[in-house]
């Protein structure tokens, strides 16, 4: 019954993705941007589903299981940083997409001010392919691990299922297929989290019993996270600041930002934000609640692996058909990120690397197939930590693109040499920060973004005449 329920949801996702081909147009702009015709609701829900990979189901819940109420500062920091960055960049990026007529994240940035930065554009494409490709491999591997841990399926088989489904609907409908399936997957993800939370509260005996149980766990209501770099309010503020920069790092993720580039009208950005942040806040709060509930329901996991909390709770609390739904939610989170990563890599290959534009739809699909195959190959090697690979990719992309986007959004004229310096310096600082182990104290994207922005402001000494208007518009 569990397997049947899981397969049922997978077939729904596949069917929705394939159905999108009926609305597709065989152009490069439609394949990578859905002809910039996506409604605010679909943009918001798709961006949330893409952002919330298996990390939310596994990493956040596992961390919350261990530290308790203090984990809310992850949510607060991330959402505040993400929200601030959306007002600084998102609408300006959508306008630049329309102004440049480009279909890829890198090319829009390259031609933001009217010219072109071909050397930087190729550098951006290489960074995108390496780190988004690795990110996609991590998501495919995570899907295989999820099936192995819950259904007992071979991990290799699970990776193949993720890759083949992503290839099937992404190559058929491009970004539109990805967005349509994201919306369906976001609904399943939210329903799965609500099911677990309500079932957990009911099983323990109600809200009052839950609160009493939490109070009985030593330090579980302590608002000071255990992994702060210094004690007291100062340490807490640094902890939150680090997570704010992690949330701000969304602007450097091509697979997420392309959703906002595909919005039907720049004036609808506020509506897209409402959908995005309302869903994100509810989902994040539920994930935190489930993590805290799992500490009461599964106290033995503390000596094993707290990141097994969600699938273990599902197996013990829910009937088989609903276990399949929860598993589909975890799997959906993995796929919704993987398909977006694959398409962004494909856009970098066909649009950012070559001198001329590639418009042949079969070449675009072939690039998607190549990226999917490469990501699957990496995933099947089974080396390295999925979590570490995702964090490394996320932070590197953030410092490669984030500082430059902030400068451009505020009207700075950035020449190609300055853009190269900003990108290379940000990436170098971030990687060195991680190499010396400082990322265990402060998220490595924070110093990388700060250094990139400061260098850009020092070197790009002219502003556009309409810089003030741009700043006020954000």
C-alpha positions in Angstrom: 0.0 0.0 0.0 2.8 2.4 0.8 4.5 1.7 -2.5 1.2 2.1 -4.4 0.5 5.4 -2.8 4.0 6.7 -3.5 3.8 5.6 -7.2 0.4 7.2 -7.5 1.8 10.6 -6.6 4.8 10.2 -8.8 2.6 9.4 -11.8 0.6 12.6 -11.0 3.7 14.7 -11.0 4.9 13.1 -14.3 1.5 13.6 -15.9 1.4 17.3 -15.0 4.9 17.8 -16.3 4.2 16.1 -19.6 0.8 17.9 -20.0 2.7 21.2 -20.0 4.0 20.4 -23.5 0.5 21.3 -24.7 1.1 24.9 -23.8 4.7 25.1 -24.9 6.0 27.0 -27.9 9.2 25.8 -29.6 11.4 28.8 -28.8 14.4 29.3 -26.6 12.5 32.0 -24.5 9.6 29.6 -23.9 11.8 26.6 -23.0 13.8 28.5 -20.4 11.4 31.3 -19.3 7.9 30.0 -20.3 7.7 33.1 -22.5 7.6 35.3 -19.3 3.9 34.4 -18.9 3.8 32.7 -15.5 1.2 34.0 -13.0 2.3 35.3 -9.6 0.8 32.4 -7.7 2.7 29.9 -9.8 5.9 31.9 -9.5 5.7 32.0 -5.7 4.8 28.4 -5.2 7.3 27.1 -7.7 10.1 29.2 -6.1 9.2 27.8 -2.6 9.2 24.2 -3.9 12.6 24.8 -5.6 14.1 26.4 -2.6 12.8 23.8 -0.1 14.8 20.8 -1.2 15.2 17.7 1.0 17.2 19.9 3.3 14.0 21.2 4.9 12.6 17.7 5.4 15.8 16.2 6.7 18.3 18.9 7.8 16.0 21.4 9.5 13.9 18.8 11.3 17.1 17.0 12.5 18.6 20.2 13.8 15.3 21.1 15.5 15.2 17.7 17.1 18.6 18.3 18.6 18.4 21.9 19.8 14.7 22.6 20.4 13.0 26.0 20.3 16.3 27.8 19.5 16.1 26.5 16.0 13.5 29.2 15.2 16.3 31.6 14.7 17.2 29.7 11.5 13.7 30.5 10.2 13.8 34.1 11.4 17.2 34.8 9.9 16.6 33.1 6.6 13.2 34.6 6.0 14.4 38.1 6.9 17.4 37.9 4.6 15.4 36.4 1.8 12.7 39.0 2.2 15.1 41.9 2.2 16.9 40.6 -0.9 13.6 40.3 -2.8 13.0 44.0 -2.4 16.5 44.9 -3.5 16.8 42.6 -6.6 13.8 40.7 -7.8 11.8 43.4 -9.6 14.9 44.9 -11.1 16.0 41.5 -12.4 12.6 41.0 -14.0 12.8 44.4 -15.7 16.3 43.6 -16.9 15.1 40.3 -18.4 12.5 42.2 -20.4 14.9 44.9 -21.4 17.7 42.6 -22.5 15.5 40.0 -24.2 17.8 37.3 -22.8 16.6 33.9 -21.5 19.3 32.9 -19.0 20.3 34.2 -15.6 23.9 34.8 -16.6 23.2 36.6 -19.9 20.7 39.0 -18.3 23.3 40.0 -15.8 25.9 40.3 -18.6 23.8 42.7 -20.6 22.1 44.5 -17.7 23.5 47.9 -18.6 23.1 47.6 -22.3 26.5 46.2 -23.4 27.8 42.7 -22.9 30.5 41.1 -20.8 31.3 37.9 -22.8 34.3 36.8 -20.7 32.4 37.2 -17.5 29.4 35.5 -19.0 31.5 32.4 -19.9 33.0 32.4 -16.4 29.5 32.6 -14.9 28.4 29.7 -17.1 31.3 27.6 -16.0 30.6 28.3 -12.3 26.9 27.5 -12.9 27.6 24.2 -14.7 30.1 23.1 -12.0 28.2 24.0 -8.9 24.6 23.6 -10.1 25.6 20.3 -11.7 27.0 19.2 -8.4 23.9 20.5 -6.6 21.7 18.5 -9.0 23.8 15.4 -8.4 23.3 15.8 -4.7 19.5 16.1 -5.1 19.4 13.0 -7.2 21.5 11.1 -4.7 19.2 12.4 -1.9 16.2 11.0 -3.7 17.9 7.6 -3.9 18.7 7.7 -0.2 15.1 8.6 0.7 13.7 5.6 -1.1 16.3 3.3 0.4 15.6 4.5 3.9 11.8 4.3 3.7 10.8 1.7 1.1 14.0 -0.3 1.2 14.5 0.2 -2.5 18.0 0.1 -3.9 19.6 3.5 -3.7 20.8 3.3 -7.3 17.2 2.6 -8.5 16.0 5.7 -6.6 18.6 7.9 -8.3 17.6 6.6 -11.7 13.9 7.3 -11.0 14.6 10.9 -10.1 16.8 11.4 -13.1 14.4 9.8 -15.6 11.4 11.7 -14.3 13.2 15.0 -14.3 14.5 14.3 -17.9 11.1 13.3 -19.1 9.1 16.3 -18.2 11.9 18.9 -18.3 12.9 18.0 -21.8 9.3 17.9 -22.9 8.1 21.2 -21.5 11.2 23.1 -20.2 10.7 25.5 -17.4 6.9 25.5 -17.7 6.9 21.7 -16.9 9.2 22.4 -14.0 7.0 25.2 -12.6 3.7 23.2 -13.1 5.1 20.2 -11.3 6.6 22.4 -8.6 3.1 23.8 -7.8 1.7 20.3 -7.4 4.7 19.2 -5.4 4.5 22.2 -3.1 0.9 21.2 -2.3 2.0 17.6 -1.5 4.9 18.9 0.6 2.7 21.1 2.7 0.0 18.4 3.1 2.7 15.9 4.2 4.0 18.3 6.9 0.5 19.1 8.2 -0.3 15.4 8.4 2.7 14.7 10.5 2.2 17.7 12.8 -1.4 17.0 13.5 -0.9 13.3 13.9 2.0 13.9 16.3 0.1 16.3 18.5 -2.9 13.9 18.6 -0.8 10.9 19.4 1.0 12.6 22.3 -2.3 13.8 23.8 -2.9 17.3 22.7 -1.2 20.7 22.8 -1.1 20.9 26.6 0.6 17.5 26.8 3.0 18.5 24.1 4.1 21.7 25.8 4.5 19.9 29.1 6.7 17.3 27.4 8.9 20.0 25.9 9.3 21.7 29.2 10.5 18.4 30.7 13.4 18.2 28.2 16.4 20.0 29.7 17.1 23.4 27.9 14.6 22.5 25.1 12.9 26.0 25.5 16.2 27.8 25.7 16.4 30.4 23.0 20.2 30.4 22.8 21.4 28.0 20.1 24.2 25.7 21.3 26.5 26.4 18.3 26.9 30.1 18.7 30.5 31.5 18.3 30.1 33.5 21.5 27.7 33.5 24.5 24.9 36.0 25.1 22.9 38.4 23.0 26.0 39.3 20.8 26.5 35.7 19.9 22.8 35.3 19.1 22.8 38.3 16.8 25.8 37.0 14.9 24.0 33.6 14.6 20.9 35.3 13.2 23.0 37.6 10.9 24.8 34.5 9.4 21.4 33.0 8.6 20.2 36.3 7.2 23.0 36.1 4.7 22.1 32.5 3.9 18.6 33.8 3.1 19.9 36.7 1.1 22.0 34.2 -0.9 18.8 33.2 -2.7 19.5 36.0 -5.2 22.6 34.1 -6.3 20.7 30.9 -7.1 19.9 30.8 -10.9 17.4 27.9 -10.5 15.3 30.0 -8.1 15.7 33.4 -9.6 14.7 32.2 -13.1 11.2 31.8 -11.6 10.9 35.5 -10.9 12.4 36.2 -14.4 9.5 34.2 -15.8 6.8 36.3 -14.1 4.2 37.7 -16.5 4.6 41.3 -15.4 7.1 43.1 -13.3 4.3 45.0 -11.6 3.0 41.6 -10.2 6.1 41.0 -8.2 4.3 42.0 -4.9 1.7 39.3 -5.5 4.4 36.7 -6.2 6.1 37.7 -2.9 2.9 37.2 -1.0 2.5 33.7 -2.3 6.2 32.9 -1.8 6.6 34.2 1.8 3.2 33.1 3.1 3.8 29.5 1.9 7.4 29.5 3.0 6.7 30.8 6.5 3.9 28.3 7.1 6.0 25.4 5.8 9.1 26.4 7.7 7.0 26.7 10.9 5.5 23.3 10.4 8.9 21.7 9.8 10.1 23.3 13.1 7.1 22.0 14.9 7.5 18.5 13.5 11.1 18.5 14.5 10.2 19.4 18.1 7.4 16.8 18.2 9.7 14.1 17.0 11.9 14.7 20.1 9.0 13.7 22.3 7.8 10.8 20.2 11.2 9.4 19.3 13.6 10.1 22.2 15.8 7.2 21.2 16.9 9.0 17.9 19.1 11.3 19.9 21.7 8.6 20.2 21.2 7.4 16.6 20.5 9.9 13.7 18.1 12.8 14.4 17.8 13.4 10.6 15.7 10.2 10.4 13.0 11.8 12.5 10.5 12.6 9.7 10.5 9.2 7.9 10.5 7.4 11.2 7.6 9.4 12.5 5.7 8.8 9.3 6.2 5.0 9.5 5.0 4.9 13.1 2.2 7.4 13.1 0.4 7.1 9.8 -1.5 4.5 7.8 0.3 3.1 4.8 -1.5 5.3 2.2 -0.5 8.4 4.1 3.1 7.2 4.6 3.3 7.0 0.8 2.0 10.6 0.6 4.7 11.8 3.1 7.4 10.0 1.2 6.1 11.6 -2.0 6.4 14.9 -0.3 10.1 14.3 0.5 10.7 13.0 -3.0 8.8 15.9 -4.5 11.1 18.3 -2.6 14.1 16.6 -4.2 12.7 16.5 -7.7 11.5 20.1 -7.7 15.0 21.3 -7.0 16.7 18.8 -9.3 14.7 19.7 -12.4 15.3 23.4 -11.8 19.1 22.9 -11.5 19.2 20.8 -14.6 17.4 23.4 -16.7 19.6 26.2 -15.4 22.7 24.3 -16.3 21.2 23.6 -19.7 20.6 27.3 -20.2 24.2 28.1 -19.3 25.5 25.6 -21.9 23.3 26.7 -24.8 23.0 30.4 -24.0 25.9 31.6 -22.0 28.9 29.7 -23.3 28.6 30.1 -27.1 29.0 33.4 -29.0 25.7 33.1 -30.8 22.2 32.1 -29.6 21.1 28.4 -29.8 17.5 28.3 -30.8 17.0 24.8 -32.1 14.6 23.0 -29.6 16.3 19.7 -30.1 19.7 21.1 -29.2 18.1 22.6 -26.0 16.6 19.2 -25.1 19.9 17.5 -25.8 21.7 19.9 -23.4 19.1 19.0 -20.8 19.7 15.3 -21.4 23.4 15.8 -21.1 23.2 17.6 -17.8 20.8 15.1 -16.4 23.1 12.2 -17.4 26.2 13.9 -16.0 24.4 14.7 -12.7 23.2 11.1 -12.5 26.7 9.8 -13.1 28.1 11.9 -10.3 25.3 10.9 -8.0 25.9 7.2 -8.6 29.6 7.5 -7.6 28.3 7.7 -4.0 31.2 9.8 -2.6 30.9 12.8 -0.4 28.2 14.2 1.8 25.0 15.4 0.2 24.5 18.1 2.8 28.1 19.4 2.5 27.9 19.4 -1.3 24.6 21.4 -1.2 25.9 24.0 1.2 29.2 24.4 -0.8 27.2 24.9 -4.0 24.7 27.3 -2.5 27.3 29.5 -0.9 29.6 29.6 -4.0 26.7 30.6 -6.3 25.7 33.2 -3.8 29.0 35.0 -3.7 29.6 34.5 -7.5 26.3 36.3 -8.4 24.9 38.0 -5.3 27.3 41.0 -5.0 27.1 41.8 -8.7 23.3 41.7 -8.7 23.1 44.0 -5.7 25.5 46.5 -7.4 23.5 46.4 -10.6 20.1 46.7 -8.9 21.2 49.9 -7.2 22.4 51.4 -10.5 26.2 50.9 -10.4 27.8 50.7 -13.8 30.0 47.6 -13.6 32.5 47.0 -16.4 33.7 43.5 -17.3 37.0 43.7 -15.4 35.2 44.9 -12.3 32.6 42.1 -12.7 35.4 39.6 -12.9 37.1 41.0 -9.8 33.8 41.0 -7.9 33.0 37.4 -8.8 36.4 35.9 -8.4 37.1 37.7 -5.1 33.8 36.7 -3.6 34.3 33.0 -4.5 37.9 33.1 -3.3 37.0 34.5 0.1 34.1 32.1 0.5 36.2 29.0 -0.4 39.1 30.2 1.9 36.7 30.8 4.7 35.5 27.2 4.4 39.0 25.8 3.9 40.1 27.2 7.2 37.0 25.9 9.0 35.6 29.4 9.7 32.2 28.3 8.2 31.5 26.5 11.4 31.3 29.9 13.1 29.9 32.2 10.4 28.2 31.1 7.1 30.9 31.5 4.4 28.6 33.4 2.1 28.5 36.4 4.4 32.2 37.5 4.1 32.2 36.6 0.4 29.2 38.8 -0.3 30.5 41.7 1.8 33.9 41.6 0.1 32.4 41.4 -3.4 30.1 44.4 -2.7 32.7 46.6 -1.2 35.2 45.9 -4.0 32.6 46.6 -6.5 31.6 49.9 -4.9 35.3 50.9 -4.7 36.0 50.1 -8.4 32.7 51.0 -10.1 32.9 54.7 -9.4 30.2 55.9 -11.7 26.5 55.5 -11.3 23.8 55.5 -13.9 21.9 58.8 -14.2 18.7 57.0 -13.0 20.4 55.2 -10.1 18.3 57.1 -7.5 15.1 56.1 -9.3 16.2 52.5 -9.4 16.9 52.5 -5.7 13.6 54.1 -4.9 11.8 51.6 -7.1 13.1 48.7 -5.0 
